[in-house]
Amino acid sequence: MTPEELRADMPALDEAIYLNTGAGGPSPRRVVEATEAALEYHEYEAPAGAGTYGALFESLDETRETVADHVGVAPESIALTQSTTDGIGRIGAAMEWEPGDVVVRTDQEHPAGILPWERLQASAGVEVRVVEAAGGQVDRDEWRAAVDGAKLAVFSSLCWTDGCRLPVAELTEVAHESGARVLVDAVQSVGQAPVDFEAWGADAVAAAGHKWLLAPTGTGFLYVDDEFARSLEPAQVGYMSVEDPGADPSELKPDARRFETGSVSPVPYAGLREAVATIEDVGYDTVTDRVERLTDRLKAGLGDRLVSAEAYESGLVSFAADDPVATAERLVDEGIRVRDIPLTGTVRVSVHVFNTADDIDALLDAL
């Protein structure tokens, strides 16, 4: 599939110049059609055929296999969730916390990587240490000092504010040397560049399909290393969490699947499978080559307003604005969808493989 073919299959692009995939990617027709077909099958055919639960379990197994293959891990190490926030929260709630335990995060985290630890700080006396990571630059000595004695280190593979990459494997190794577990937010990476969760070495990685993978909303997934998973007690358990609910309901599955509790809709996950297939059809070489060329064009046009790195790191590009909210609203009025980030005084542009040079030029003209 070429970028032009993908673009032609995305009805949302008929209505606006869409440069906000970092918030939510519009799905192509083939993804929506796969989702609709799954709903019809599950409600019209499965009850009298494979059975409602038989069809559900088959669909979830297939989705785990698809996601696992895409991110380089075993299917049993993937739990299907609703979002990145959901996955991060499940890990935090499954760990045992005592007063004085330490969580380390960067100052560039999305609220999904901030709020659980603030709650633990207030409710359980957990200490939260914050390390600067502006521009993706993490001082190694500061990081090593922060994770010394920590229980958990949390950081993003790619900063949601400016699109800068963090050295995931290196930061993970340092944290592990200090005995800390590592939880990575990878939602801005999956779908715009190839990833290998196993190579990163993190204990857990949370992500979702509704951004760069162009999957339906509600399609999250959580990787958990088997050894780490066995040390965790999920806050909720159900018949899907245990090995055999009829024999020993207390015996949890020995892997990430212990985080799945009960019946969920298989429908959005059918869309996730098709979305992964779509991105793989386009190919990551094509994705990264096109995004790099388009972001270079954007950055050159932004000039001194550019906040993100000048060199290519991702499809997220942020620029300074006196009033980010007003700027974003004005662009929406002109048919251009971007994201304001008042916290950093910036407007964020998301450039994906379906975007064009005309999209970039229209934005620059509007600015």
N, C-alpha and C positions, 0 to 999 in steps of 0.2 A: 504494500500500500504506500502510495506517495503522499507527501504532506498535502498536496492539492486534492487528492482523493479523500483524505481524512477531512479536510476543511469543508469539502462539498457535502460531507455526510453529517455536518453539525448544524442543525437548524438555528441554534442560538446565535450563530455568527451572522445570520441574515438580519438580526435585529440591532446589532451593535458591534463596535470594534471591541473585542473582548481581550483584555490584558489583566486578568485577575485570577488566573489559574491557581496561584498560591493560596487563594481563599477557597475556591471551589471550581473545578473544571467542568464545563458543560459536556455531557455525554454525546457521542455520535449516535446516529440512528441504529447502527448495528448493535450497540450496547443496550439501548432502550428496547429494541425488538427482542433481544435475547432475554431481557428481564420480563417483558410481557409474555413471551412464550413460556417462561418458567412458571409464571403465575397461572396461566391457563392449564398447563400440564398438572400442576400441583392440585388445583381445585376441580378440574374436569375429569382427568384421567387417573391420577394416582390413587384416589380413594378406592376404586374398584380394580386397580391393577397392582402396582408395587406396594400400595398402602401409603397412607399419609406419612407415617413415621419412616417407613422404608425409603420413600422418595426423599424425605428430609435428610436422613443420615447419608444417603448416597450423594446428595448434592453437597453437603458440608464436607464430606471426605474428598470429593472431587475438587472443591474450592481450596482446601488445605494443600492438596497436592500441587495445584496450579500456582498458588502463592509461594509455597516452599521452593518449588523449582525456580521461580522468578528471582528469589532473594538468596538462593544458595544454601538452604538448610533442609533438614528432614521434615516430612509432613507432620510427624507427631510432635514436633517442637513448635508448631503454630497453633494458637488459639484464635478463633474468629471472634471479633468484638464489633462494636458499633462505630468506634472512632479511635483516634490516637489518644485523646483525653481519657476515654474509657480504659484503654490498655494501661496507661500510666497509673491511673487510679487503682486498677486491680492489683498491680504490683505493690504499690504503697500500702494498700489495705491488707495485703497478705503477709507482710513482714512484721515481726515482733519488735515493738519499740519500747524503749525505756528512757527515763529522763537522762539527758546527757548524751544520748546517741546523736551522731552527726550526719547530716545530709549536706553534700556539696553540689551546688549548681552554678551555672554561669549567669552573668547579668543580661544575657541575650535570650533567655528562655521565653517561650510562649506561656501565657497563663496556665496552660495544661501542665507545664513543668515547674510551676511556682506554687499554685494554690494548695496542692496536697501537702506540701512540706510546711507551708504557713499554718495550715490547720494542725498538723502534728506538733508544730512548735507551740501552739496555743494549748492543745489538749493533752500532750504527752511530754512536754518539756524537752523536745528535740531541738538541738542546735542546728541552725542553717547557716552555712558559710557560702558566700557569693564571690566568685572569681570573675574578673573582667575578661571579656572575650570580644570586644569591639573589633569589627573588621576580621573576625575569625582568628585574631591573634590572642593566644593564651600563653602567658608567661609560664614557662615550664617549672621554674623554681616556686612560683606562687601556687601553681596547681599542686605540685608535690607537697608543699607545706599544708595546703588546704585539705587534701585527702588523707593526710597522716592521721590515723585513728578514726577515720570516717566509716560509717556503715554502708553508705550509698552515695554514689556520684551520678549526677543526672546532667546530661547535656544534649544538645541537638547536633545532628550530623551536618546541618546546614541552617544558618541563622535565618529565622523567618522575617527579620526586620530588614536585612540588607543583602541576603543571598550569599554570604561568605561561608566557605567550607571550613569545618573544624577537622583536625587530624584525629579521627575517631580511634583508630587502632593505637596510636601513640598515647593519647590521653587514657585510654582503657588500660593499657599496659602499666602506666604509672599508678593508676588507682588500684589495680590488682596487686601490685608490689606492696602497697600499704594495707592490703587486706580488705579493701572496699569493694562492694558489688557495683556494677555499672548498668545503668538504664539509659538507653539512647532514644531520643525522639527523631525518627527518620522520615516523617511525613513529607518534608519538602524535598527529599532526595528520590524516593521511589517514584518512578514514572518519568523522570527527566534525565536520569543517568543510571547506568548499571550499578547495582549494589550487591555486596556479598556479606550478609550478616555474619556468617561464620568466620570470615576473614577478619572482621572487625574485632572479634573476641569478646564482645559485650555479653553480660549475663542475660539481658533482656533488651528487646528493641520493639518499640511501638510505632505503628504507622497506620495509614488508611488509604483507601482507593479513590476517594472523591475529589482529590486534587489533581496531581499530574498524571495519574493513571486514567482519569476521565471516567471513573466508575460511579455508580449511584451513591448518593449520600447514605450513610449507615453501614458502610463496608469497611470496618476496621480489622486489623490483624495484629497479633502480639506474638513475637518470638520469645521463647524462654528456654535457656539452656537446661537440659534435663537435670543436671546435678543441682542447679539453682532451684528448679521447679520443685524438686522433692523436699526442699527445705521450707517451702512456702505453704501457708494455710490460707486458702482463699476465704474472703469474708463471707461469701455465699457458696453453698454447694447444692447440687441437685443430682438427678439421676444420670446426667451426662458427665458429671464430674468424677464419678466413681467407677471402679472396675466392674463391679457386679452389684447393682442396688438390691438384688434379691438375696445375695449371699452375705456380703459384709458391706453395709452402706458407709462404713467409716474408712474403707480402703480407697483412697483417692488414686486416680490415674497417675502414673509415674512421670508425667511430662506436662507440657503446656495445656493439654486438653483438660486438666483439672480446673481450668479457669472457665470452662464452658458449663453452664448449669442446667439449662432446660431448653425447651422448644423455642426456636426462633424462626423467622421467615426465611426460607431458602431463596426467595425471589431476588433480593438485591445481590446476593452472592453469585447468582447466575450472571448478573450484570458485571460483577467484578471479574469473573473468569473471562468473559468476552472482552472486557477492557484490557486485561493483561495481554490477551491474544492480539488485540488491536495495536498496542504499543510495540509488541514483539514483531508484528507484521511490518510496521513502519521501520523499526530497527533503531537501536540506540545510537549507532554511528550517524544515522541521518538526523536524529533528534538533536544530538549535541552539536553537530556541525551547523545545522540551521540556526539553532538558538544562539550559538556563539557569534555567528555573522550578524544576526539581528540585534543582539545586545551591544555589539561593537558599534553598530550604526546608531543605536539609541544613546549610548554613552558619549559618542562624539558630538551628538546634537545637544545634549544636556550641558556640556561644558562644565563651568564652575559649580553648577547646581548638583553635580553628581556626588552622592554619598557613598555608594557601593564602590568596591575595588575597580580600578580601571581595567585590570586584566580580567579575562573571562573566568568566572567561577560557577555561575549558575544562571538560570533564567530570571532570577529575581534581581531587579535593579531599583534602587531607591534614590530619590533626589530631594533636596531641601525645599521647603515651601513655608512661607510666612504663616499661612493658615492652611494646613493640610486638608482639613475637613471641607473648607470652602472650595479649595482647588479641585478636590475629587468630585464634589457636587457639581461644579461648573463643567467638568469633563463629562460627567454623566449626562448633563443637559445637552452636550454636544455629541452624544452617542458613543462615548468612550468610557469603558468600565475599568477603573483601577481601584487601588485600596489606599485609604489614608491611614497613617499611623501617628496620631497626635503625640503619643508617648515619646517618639524620637524626632518629632517635627519634620516628618518626611511623608512623601507619597511613594507608594511601592507599585512598580510595574512588573507584571509577570509575563514573560515571553515564552511561549511554547512552540512546538513544531508546526502547529496549524496557523500561526501568525505569519504575516507577510511584511515586506518592506513598506508597502503602502500603509499598513497599520501603524508602523513606527513613525512614518512621516506625518500621518494625520495627527498623532499625539503631539509630535514636536511642533507642528503648525498651530495646534490649539494652545499650546503653552506659550 
